[in-house]
Amino acid sequence: MLMRTDPFREIDRLAEQFFGTTTRPAVMHMDAYRDGDYFYAAFDLPGVDPDSIDCTVERNVLTVRAERRRPAGDNVELVAAERPMGRFSRQLVLGDTLDTDKLEAGYDNGVLTLRIPVAERAKPRRVTITAGSNGNGRKQINA
């Protein structure tokens, strides 16, 4: 028995994993960076209703979920459907150096931006070092 295989099946499978499908969208794109005493994460969520966005922190895992829906109604006729729809989800493992109790979130122009302060215990601090056995000659240095 001769079996035929589709030579493009593997390419299609890999493309679906990377780009997603209409029933299972790809992961939301994100930028993460530190600026001074704050850590930022910006997620691209164009066309997402802000009420569908859910952001949670459990221990040191940040989870962002969102949903983009197609227009619905009796008179809506879908002519083209190229944008990914459905539920999106992304998880980040945050370091212990961030103060997640003071996390702030904002949604503007299709971008969800999270701002998390660096914890006080993780910031550089001055340490007093004493020289000699009698404690004279104190000097401060950055630790």
C-alpha positions as a printed Julia matrix, in Angstrom:
143×3 Matrix{Float64}:
   0.0    0.0    0.0
   1.43   3.35  -1.06
   0.91   6.15   1.48
   1.02   9.73   0.34
   2.05  12.46   2.71
   1.56  16.14   2.37
   5.05  17.74   2.24
   3.64  21.02   3.58
   1.87  19.52   6.61
   4.88  20.08   8.89
   5.29  23.68   7.66
   1.59  24.33   8.34
   1.89  22.83  11.82
   4.88  25.02  12.67
   3.17  28.13  11.28
   0.09  27.45  13.43
   2.28  27.14  16.54
   4.02  30.42  15.8
   1.17  32.55  14.42
  -1.82  30.78  15.98
  -5.16  30.05  14.36
  -8.55  31.73  14.51
  -9.66  29.22  17.16
  -6.38  29.29  19.11
  -4.6   32.66  18.71
  -0.87  33.02  19.19
   0.51  34.49  22.37
   0.22  38.26  22.81
   3.36  40.19  21.94
   5.16  41.95  24.78
   8.06  44.23  25.61
   9.57  44.18  29.11
  12.16  46.6   30.48
  13.44  48.29  33.61
  13.6   52.05  33.88
  15.11  53.27  37.14
  13.13  51.96  40.08
  10.34  50.44  37.93
   9.87  47.33  35.81
   7.5   47.69  32.82
   5.68  45.11  30.71
   3.73  46.31  27.67
   1.35  43.89  25.9
  -0.08  44.48  22.42
  -3.85  43.97  22.61
  -5.37  46.02  19.76
  -9.13  45.76  19.42
  -9.56  44.16  22.83
 -12.36  45.41  25.08
 -10.7   46.6   28.32
 -13.43  44.82  30.3
 -12.2   41.48  28.9
  -8.66  41.97  30.25
  -7.81  40.04  33.41
  -4.49  40.53  35.18
  -3.57  38.45  38.24
  -0.48  37.82  40.35
  -0.14  34.63  42.35
   3.11  34.29  44.24
   5.59  35.48  41.62
   3.61  34.5   38.51
   1.89  37.28  36.58
  -0.94  36.13  34.27
  -2.59  38.35  31.67
  -5.71  37.14  29.85
  -7.76  38.96  27.24
 -10.36  38.22  24.59
 -11.04  39.73  21.17
 -14.49  39.02  19.73
 -15.86  39.35  16.23
 -18.71  41.79  15.66
 -22.0   40.01  16.2
 -25.56  40.8   15.26
 -28.4   39.81  12.97
 -27.23  42.07  10.15
 -23.49  41.38  10.45
 -22.07  39.64   7.4
 -18.44  38.55   7.69
 -16.63  39.43   4.46
 -13.02  38.82   5.56
 -11.61  37.3    8.76
  -7.83  37.71   8.99
  -7.33  39.08  12.5
  -6.85  36.51  15.25
  -9.87  36.27  17.53
 -10.48  34.42  20.75
  -8.74  34.27  24.09
  -5.15  35.32  24.59
  -3.0   34.44  27.59
   0.52  35.18  28.73
   2.4   34.35  31.92
   5.57  35.9   33.3
   7.62  34.71  36.24
   8.58  37.8   38.21
  11.66  38.03  40.36
  11.47  38.5   44.13
  12.97  41.95  43.65
   9.64  43.42  42.46
   6.9   44.76  44.74
   3.81  43.18  43.11
   1.55  44.63  45.84
   2.04  48.04  44.19
   1.53  46.9   40.57
  -0.26  49.47  38.37
  -1.98  48.7   35.06
  -3.2   50.96  32.26
  -4.73  50.31  28.83
  -4.24  52.94  26.13
  -4.32  52.74  22.32
  -4.46  48.94  22.36
  -1.5   48.5   24.7
  -1.76  47.14  28.24
   1.12  48.57  30.29
   2.03  47.2   33.7
   4.29  49.18  36.02
   5.83  47.34  38.96
   8.15  49.09  41.43
  11.44  47.5   42.42
  11.22  46.42  46.06
  13.1   48.55  48.58
  15.16  45.53  49.66
  16.46  45.15  46.08
  17.61  48.76  45.65
  21.28  49.68  46.15
  21.98  51.0   49.63
  24.9   52.44  51.58
  26.65  50.22  54.09
  28.83  51.61  56.84
  32.16  49.83  57.16
  34.32  50.26  60.19
  38.07  50.0   59.95
  40.35  48.78  62.7
  39.58  47.07  65.96
  38.4   50.2   67.81
  35.75  51.21  65.24
  37.37  54.57  64.38
  37.64  55.65  60.79
  34.08  54.97  59.59
  33.55  55.16  55.84
  30.45  54.7   53.65
  30.56  52.76  50.41
  27.93  51.42  47.98
  27.15  47.77  48.45
